[in-house]
């Protein structure tokens, strides 16, 4: 009778789930998983840091809507992964991180890299467990998928000691779980759906705001149907794109929020990006409708008039069905034109900066050059403080899941990993990674990962020689003294060249586009190092 070890059992369930890649840095306690995945045809993308591996799993989930898979070895391998777990927790991103641990016979003896990681993991994940029997590994892996995807998605952590992964059992002792989770979508209370439609259709200045819950529900088509049916404008939250940026009912983030008299919020937390739902960003007298799959988000930070618990895709279908007959012959709201005028005002405010010929390059001009160069279906990754702010104001996304950023957590250093995931998930699309010089340094060695795995990605650094957000804060406060936020101008493009990629430095705005053309034509991981100034 054939025998199978624990690492192969992990891989079997991953294969059954359709997993294509696992992101990790090698380690003795997770090597059986590496070997099992290789046997099952799952490619190991080995990064240079566990943090980068978990970020890449996040990127995969945000690009595909499917759980990203990562692994981290024991002790410092796990602690290196903590930032990625926390980031996924804050972004409600479904990832599964497998952890290794020393053998059970060595627990608490002071052996190399042994630690109780479950206590820490439990504070930054939806679910954290350890499996101590080889014959139950497949069962635990199936639990991990169910937990990551059930309700509001999020990260899970599953740990196996090395002796459990190495142990062999008879294959007939193992039953691979099947049908262990459902694709059913919880619908909203029908009466509340009717009330919500009533409120929106009776309003003079209604507005729909959407967050990442729309993406995890894969509800872009349902959203589009609803807003086109009702004629209500849609404002994507910062860093989230659920409709093409040039759709006639799609507004820039935060446009019209202070004037709207009825607001429908779908799958978006009332966090700092939403000013917690409060004035002055929002009209204090407006009526609010919230749709969220997580009950505890309803009414958080701001009272809600109608709270609907349910899946975004399912509830939007209900709302369209409720509104369809009532919207026959509905005229365009004057409010829509008012919103378009507000968008034009926003664009005019930065037009001179986007057209600036100054050298060093203004970041708004840099972003405009990028916007004008990229294909419509390009993947854009933004990683940084100041430059992300300009990117959100200038760059555009036309497909769900095609713009990834540090928001809402503000975790810097995600860029290279998100870009790696984008190249793997969308091999036929342009992938551009826009970074600040500070954030670039956090995971710059992942360009080695790109080179080794033949992943041509073009990065552009907005290099202002410092941690821009903090530096400007210091300059504008008190004595104006700058402490610990100067980095100086560094030729990061030479670093990428040394790692086997393509590098080029740019000082003038007119040189940005030719540099982009050369970088994409190189067929290599590339870095365009642009000297910028605000």
C-alpha positions in Angstrom: 0.0 0.0 0.0 1.3 3.5 -0.9 2.3 5.8 1.8 2.1 9.6 1.9 3.6 12.2 4.2 2.1 15.4 5.7 3.6 17.8 3.3 2.1 15.9 0.4 -1.3 16.0 2.1 -1.1 19.8 2.3 -0.3 19.9 -1.4 -3.1 17.5 -2.3 -5.8 19.8 -0.8 -4.2 22.9 -2.4 -4.3 21.1 -5.8 -7.9 20.1 -5.3 -8.6 23.8 -4.6 -7.0 24.9 -7.9 -4.0 26.6 -6.3 -1.3 27.4 -8.8 1.4 29.2 -6.7 2.6 29.2 -3.1 4.8 32.1 -2.0 7.4 31.4 0.6 11.0 31.6 1.7 12.7 28.3 2.2 13.0 26.8 5.6 13.6 23.4 7.1 10.3 23.2 8.9 8.2 23.9 5.8 10.3 22.0 3.2 7.9 19.0 3.2 5.3 21.4 1.9 7.7 22.7 -0.8 8.4 19.1 -1.9 4.7 18.1 -1.9 3.7 21.2 -3.9 6.4 20.5 -6.5 5.1 16.9 -6.8 1.6 18.2 -7.3 2.5 20.8 -10.0 2.1 23.8 -7.7 4.9 26.3 -8.4 6.9 27.6 -5.4 7.7 31.3 -5.8 10.6 31.7 -3.4 10.9 35.3 -2.2 13.8 37.0 -0.3 11.7 37.7 2.8 8.7 36.1 4.4 7.0 39.5 4.6 7.2 39.7 0.8 5.8 36.2 0.5 2.7 37.0 2.5 2.3 40.3 0.6 2.4 38.4 -2.7 -0.3 36.0 -1.5 -2.4 39.1 -0.7 -1.7 40.5 -4.2 -2.8 37.2 -5.7 -6.1 37.3 -3.8 -6.7 41.0 -4.7 -6.1 40.3 -8.4 -8.0 37.0 -8.7 -10.6 37.0 -5.9 -9.2 33.6 -4.9 -7.2 32.9 -1.7 -3.5 33.5 -1.8 -1.2 30.9 -0.3 2.0 31.5 1.6 4.3 29.7 4.0 6.8 30.7 6.6 9.2 28.6 8.6 9.5 28.5 12.4 10.5 31.3 14.7 11.9 34.4 12.9 10.3 33.1 9.7 6.9 33.5 11.3 7.7 36.8 12.9 8.8 38.1 9.5 5.4 37.1 8.2 3.5 39.0 10.9 3.3 42.3 9.0 1.8 40.6 6.0 -0.8 38.8 8.2 -1.7 42.1 9.9 -2.0 43.9 6.5 -4.3 41.1 5.2 -6.4 41.4 8.4 -6.8 45.1 7.9 -7.8 44.7 4.2 -10.1 41.7 4.9 -8.0 39.8 2.3 -8.4 36.0 2.1 -5.0 34.4 2.4 -3.8 31.1 4.0 -0.4 31.2 5.6 1.2 27.8 6.6 3.6 27.9 9.4 6.3 25.5 10.4 7.4 24.6 13.9 10.1 22.4 15.5 9.1 18.8 16.3 6.7 18.2 19.1 9.3 16.3 21.1 11.3 19.5 21.3 8.6 21.9 22.4 9.7 24.2 25.3 13.2 22.8 25.5 14.9 25.9 24.0 15.5 24.3 20.6 16.5 26.4 17.6 13.7 28.8 16.4 11.0 27.3 18.5 8.2 29.6 19.6 4.5 29.5 20.3 3.3 31.5 17.3 -0.4 30.7 17.7 -1.0 33.2 20.4 0.4 36.0 18.3 -1.2 34.8 15.1 -4.6 34.7 16.8 -4.6 38.5 17.3 -4.1 39.3 13.6 -6.1 36.6 11.8 -9.6 35.4 11.5 -8.6 31.9 12.6 -5.3 30.4 13.8 -4.8 26.7 14.5 -2.1 23.9 14.7 -2.5 20.4 13.5 -0.8 17.6 15.5 -1.9 14.5 13.6 -0.8 13.7 10.1 -4.0 11.9 9.2 -6.0 15.1 10.0 -3.9 17.5 7.9 -6.2 17.5 4.9 -9.1 18.2 7.3 -7.4 21.2 8.8 -6.4 22.6 5.4 -10.0 22.4 4.3 -11.0 24.3 7.4 -8.5 27.0 6.5 -10.2 27.6 3.2 -13.6 27.6 4.8 -12.5 30.2 7.4 -10.6 32.4 4.9 -13.6 32.7 2.6 -16.6 32.4 4.9 -18.5 35.7 5.7 -16.2 38.7 5.6 -12.9 37.2 4.1 -9.6 37.5 5.9 -6.2 35.8 6.6 -5.9 32.5 8.4 -2.8 30.8 9.9 -2.3 27.1 10.0 0.8 25.5 11.6 2.2 22.0 11.6 5.3 20.8 13.5 8.0 19.3 11.3 7.5 15.7 12.6 3.8 15.9 11.7 4.7 17.0 8.1 7.4 14.4 7.8 5.4 11.5 9.1 4.1 9.0 6.6 0.8 7.2 6.8 -1.0 4.8 4.5 -3.0 6.6 1.8 -6.1 4.6 2.6 -6.1 6.2 6.1 -6.8 9.6 4.5 -10.0 10.9 3.1 -9.6 14.2 1.3 -12.5 16.4 2.3 -15.0 17.4 -0.4 -17.9 19.8 -0.5 -16.7 21.4 2.7 -17.8 25.0 1.9 -20.6 26.7 0.1 -20.8 29.3 -2.6 -24.3 30.4 -1.4 -24.7 34.2 -1.1 -26.7 35.5 1.9 -29.4 37.8 0.6 -30.7 40.9 2.4 -34.0 41.2 4.3 -36.6 41.8 1.5 -38.4 44.5 3.4 -35.2 46.4 4.1 -34.2 46.1 0.4 -37.6 47.6 -0.6 -37.1 50.5 1.9 -33.6 51.1 0.6 -34.8 51.4 -3.0 -37.6 53.7 -1.8 -35.2 56.0 -0.1 -32.8 56.2 -3.0 -35.4 56.7 -5.7 -37.1 59.5 -3.7 -33.8 61.3 -3.0 -32.8 64.4 -5.1 -29.0 63.8 -4.6 -28.4 60.1 -4.1 -24.9 58.6 -4.1 -23.5 55.1 -4.1 -20.1 54.4 -2.5 -18.4 51.1 -2.8 -15.5 49.3 -1.2 -13.5 46.1 -1.4 -16.6 44.1 -0.4 -17.8 44.6 -4.0 -14.6 43.0 -5.2 -14.6 40.0 -2.9 -18.2 39.4 -3.9 -17.3 39.8 -7.6 -20.2 42.2 -7.8 -19.0 44.6 -10.5 -21.7 43.6 -13.1 -24.4 43.8 -10.5 -23.2 47.2 -9.4 -23.1 48.5 -13.0 -26.6 47.2 -13.6 -28.0 48.9 -10.5 -26.5 52.4 -11.1 -27.4 52.4 -14.8 -30.9 51.3 -14.0 -31.4 54.0 -11.4 -29.1 56.7 -12.7 -27.5 57.2 -9.3 -23.8 58.2 -9.5 -21.1 56.0 -8.0 -18.1 57.1 -6.0 -15.4 54.5 -5.5 -13.6 54.7 -2.2 -10.0 55.7 -2.4 -7.9 52.8 -3.8 -10.8 50.7 -4.9 -12.1 50.4 -8.5 -15.4 48.7 -9.2 -16.4 50.6 -12.4 -14.4 51.9 -15.3 -13.0 55.3 -14.4 -14.6 56.8 -17.6 -18.1 55.4 -17.0 -20.5 58.4 -17.1 -21.8 57.6 -13.6 -18.4 57.0 -12.0 -17.1 59.9 -10.0 -13.7 60.5 -8.3 -13.5 59.5 -4.7 -15.2 61.9 -2.3 -17.0 63.9 -5.0 -20.4 65.1 -3.9 -20.3 63.4 -0.5 -21.0 66.7 1.4 -24.1 67.4 -0.7 -25.7 64.0 -1.1 -29.0 63.6 0.7 -29.1 59.8 0.5 -26.0 57.5 0.5 -25.7 53.8 -0.1 -22.5 52.3 1.2 -21.7 48.8 -0.1 -18.9 46.7 1.4 -17.0 49.6 2.8 -15.9 50.2 6.3 -16.5 53.6 7.9 -12.8 54.1 8.4 -10.5 57.1 8.1 -10.8 57.0 4.3 -14.5 57.7 4.8 -13.9 60.3 7.5 -15.8 57.8 9.7 -19.0 58.8 7.8 -19.0 62.2 9.5 -19.1 65.9 8.7 -17.6 67.8 7.0 -16.9 65.2 4.4 -20.5 64.0 4.6 -23.7 65.9 4.9 -24.7 65.4 8.6 -28.4 65.3 7.6 -28.1 62.7 4.8 -29.9 59.4 5.1 -27.7 56.3 5.1 -28.0 52.8 3.8 -25.3 50.2 4.5 -24.9 46.8 2.9 -22.3 44.5 4.5 -21.8 40.8 5.0 -20.3 41.5 8.4 -23.1 42.5 10.9 -20.8 44.5 13.2 -19.9 46.9 10.4 -23.5 48.1 10.2 -23.8 51.4 12.1 -20.2 51.6 13.0 -19.0 55.2 13.6 -22.1 56.7 12.1 -25.9 55.9 12.6 -27.4 54.1 9.7 -31.1 54.5 8.6 -31.3 51.1 6.9 -28.8 48.3 7.5 -28.8 45.3 5.2 -26.7 42.3 6.2 -25.9 40.2 3.1 -23.5 39.5 0.2 -23.0 42.6 -2.0 -23.7 40.7 -5.3 -26.9 39.1 -4.0 -28.3 42.3 -2.4 -27.5 44.3 -5.5 -29.5 41.8 -7.6 -32.4 42.2 -5.1 -32.3 45.9 -5.4 -32.2 45.9 -9.2 -35.2 43.5 -9.2 -37.0 45.9 -6.8 -36.2 49.0 -8.8 -36.6 47.7 -12.4 -40.2 48.4 -13.0 -40.1 51.7 -11.1 -37.2 53.1 -13.1 -38.9 52.8 -16.5 -38.7 56.2 -18.1 -36.7 57.6 -15.2 -35.0 60.9 -16.3 -31.4 61.7 -15.5 -31.0 63.5 -12.2 -29.8 67.1 -12.4 -27.5 66.0 -9.6 -25.4 63.9 -12.0 -24.4 67.0 -14.0 -23.5 68.8 -10.7 -21.2 66.0 -9.8 -19.5 66.1 -13.2 -18.9 69.8 -12.6 -17.3 69.0 -9.3 -15.0 66.4 -10.9 -13.9 69.0 -13.5 -13.1 71.4 -10.7 -10.9 68.8 -9.0 -9.1 68.2 -12.3 -8.5 71.9 -12.9 -7.0 72.3 -9.5 -4.0 70.0 -10.5 -3.9 70.6 -14.3 -1.0 73.0 -14.1 1.0 70.5 -12.0 0.2 67.7 -14.4 1.6 69.8 -17.2 4.5 71.2 -15.3 7.9 71.2 -17.2 9.9 71.7 -14.1 13.0 69.7 -13.3 13.1 67.8 -11.0 9.8 66.3 -12.1 6.6 67.1 -10.2 4.9 63.9 -9.1 1.6 65.0 -10.8 3.5 65.3 -14.1 5.1 61.9 -13.5 1.7 60.3 -12.9 0.2 62.0 -16.0 3.0 60.6 -18.2 2.4 57.1 -16.8 -1.4 57.5 -17.3 -1.0 58.6 -20.9 1.4 55.7 -21.7 -0.3 52.7 -20.1 -2.7 50.4 -21.8 -6.3 50.5 -20.7 -6.0 47.1 -19.1 -2.7 47.7 -17.3 -2.2 46.6 -13.7 -1.1 49.5 -11.5 0.5 49.0 -8.1 1.1 52.0 -5.9 3.4 51.8 -2.9 4.3 54.9 -1.0 3.0 57.9 0.9 3.2 61.1 -1.1 3.4 59.4 -4.5 0.3 57.3 -3.8 -1.6 60.5 -3.0 -0.8 61.9 -6.4 -1.4 58.5 -8.1 -4.9 58.4 -6.7 -5.6 61.8 -8.1 -4.2 61.3 -11.6 -4.0 57.6 -12.5 -7.1 55.7 -13.7 -8.3 52.1 -13.5 -10.9 50.6 -15.8 -11.2 47.0 -14.6 -11.9 45.7 -11.1 -8.8 44.5 -9.3 -6.4 46.3 -11.7 -5.3 49.0 -9.2 -3.6 47.8 -6.0 -2.2 50.1 -3.2 -1.1 50.4 0.4 -4.6 51.4 1.5 -6.5 51.1 3.8 -3.8 49.9 6.1 -1.0 52.2 4.9 1.6 49.3 5.0 4.6 50.3 2.9 6.7 47.8 1.0 3.9 45.8 -0.6 4.7 47.0 -4.1 7.2 44.4 -5.4 5.1 41.5 -4.1 1.8 42.8 -5.5 3.6 43.3 -8.8 4.9 39.8 -8.7 1.4 38.5 -8.1 0.1 40.7 -10.9 2.6 39.3 -13.4 1.7 35.8 -12.5 -2.0 36.4 -12.5 -2.2 38.6 -15.6 0.8 37.5 -17.8 -0.5 39.3 -20.8 -1.1 42.7 -19.2 1.3 45.6 -18.6 2.3 45.7 -14.9 3.6 49.0 -13.5 4.7 49.4 -10.0 4.9 53.1 -8.8 6.9 53.6 -5.6 8.4 56.2 -3.4 12.1 56.0 -2.7 11.5 55.2 0.9 9.0 52.3 0.4 11.2 51.0 -2.5 14.0 50.2 0.0 11.8 48.0 2.2 11.6 45.1 -0.2 14.0 46.0 -3.0 15.6 42.5 -3.0 12.4 41.1 -4.5 13.8 42.3 -7.8 16.1 39.3 -7.4 12.9 37.2 -7.1 11.6 38.8 -10.3 14.8 38.0 -12.2 15.0 34.4 -11.0 11.4 33.7 -11.9 11.6 35.7 -15.2 8.9 38.2 -14.2 9.2 41.4 -16.3 7.8 44.2 -14.2 8.4 47.9 -14.7 8.8 50.0 -11.6 9.0 53.8 -11.4 10.4 55.5 -8.3 9.4 59.0 -7.4 12.7 59.8 -5.8 12.4 63.0 -3.7 15.3 61.9 -1.4 13.4 61.2 1.7 10.3 60.0 3.6 8.2 62.6 2.0 5.1 62.6 4.2 7.1 62.9 7.4 9.7 65.3 6.0 7.0 67.8 4.9 5.2 67.3 8.2 8.4 68.2 10.1 9.1 71.2 7.8 5.7 72.6 8.4 5.7 72.1 12.2 7.5 74.1 14.9 11.1 74.9 14.0 10.9 73.1 10.7 13.8 70.8 11.7 14.1 67.6 9.6 15.1 64.6 11.7 15.4 61.0 10.5 13.5 61.5 7.2 16.2 62.5 4.8 17.5 59.7 2.5 19.4 61.6 -0.1 19.3 60.9 -3.8 20.3 57.2 -4.5 20.7 55.5 -7.8 18.3 52.6 -7.1 18.2 51.8 -10.8 21.8 50.7 -10.4 20.7 48.3 -7.7 18.2 46.7 -10.0 20.8 46.5 -12.7 23.1 44.7 -10.3 20.4 42.2 -9.6 20.0 41.4 -13.3 17.3 43.9 -14.3 17.1 47.0 -16.4 17.7 50.4 -14.8 17.6 54.0 -16.0 17.6 57.4 -14.3 15.4 60.3 -15.4 15.6 64.0 -14.4 13.3 65.7 -16.9 9.6 65.2 -17.5 10.0 64.8 -21.3 12.3 61.8 -20.7 9.7 59.8 -18.7 7.8 58.3 -21.6 10.9 57.3 -23.7 12.2 55.6 -20.5 8.9 53.7 -20.1 9.1 52.5 -23.7 12.7 51.2 -23.2 11.9 49.6 -19.8 8.9 47.7 -21.1 10.8 46.7 -24.3 13.7 45.3 -22.2 11.7 42.2 -21.2 13.4 42.4 -17.8 12.4 43.5 -14.3 13.0 47.3 -14.7 13.5 50.4 -12.5 13.1 53.9 -13.8 14.5 56.2 -11.1 12.9 59.6 -11.5 14.2 62.6 -9.5 11.1 64.4 -8.2 10.3 67.5 -6.2 7.0 68.8 -4.7 
